[in-house]
């Protein structure tokens, strides 16, 4: 039923392609952003959950 409805819409075939391209561009952009980050900043962010802070007391 839904498939028949979607097939009757003119130009519906472009949406899967558009979604894939959008995902691919976002994924590549995130990879570029991650690899351009300063390594010491990434290490600092990775250690944050392990550091004791006043708001992270388990006593």
N, C-alpha and C positions, 0 to 999 in steps of 0.2 A: 504494500500500500504506500509506504513512504517512498520507496524506490521509484514507483510509477509517478508519484507526484514530483519528485526531484528531477526525473528524466524529462518531464514536460516543461521545465523552466528553461528558457532560452539562455544560453551562455553559462550554464551552471558548471561546465567542465573546467572553467578557468580557476575556480575557487581552490580545488586541491593543489593545483600548480602554484598558485599564489601563496597558499599556506606553507608549502614546502620551501619555496624561495625565502619567505619571511623567516622561517625557522633556521634555514641554512645561514642566512646573513647574520642573524642574531648569534648563532653558535660560533661562527667564525669571528665575529666582533668580540665575543667574550673570550675566546682563545687569545686573540691579539692583546686584549686588555690584561689578561692574566700574565702572559709572558712578558709584558712591558713593565709590570710592577716591580718595585724595589724588593730585592730578596730579604733584606733586613726587616722591612715593613711586614712582609708575609710571615716571617718567623715570629715577630712580635704578636701579630694577630693570632697565630697558631698557639702561642703560649698563654693567651689571655684566660681561657677556661681553667687553666691549671694554677693560676696565681691566686693567692689569698687576698681578699679585699674586705673592707668593712661590711659590704652587703652580701658577702659570701661566707659568713660564719656558720659553722655547723655545730656550735656548742649549745 
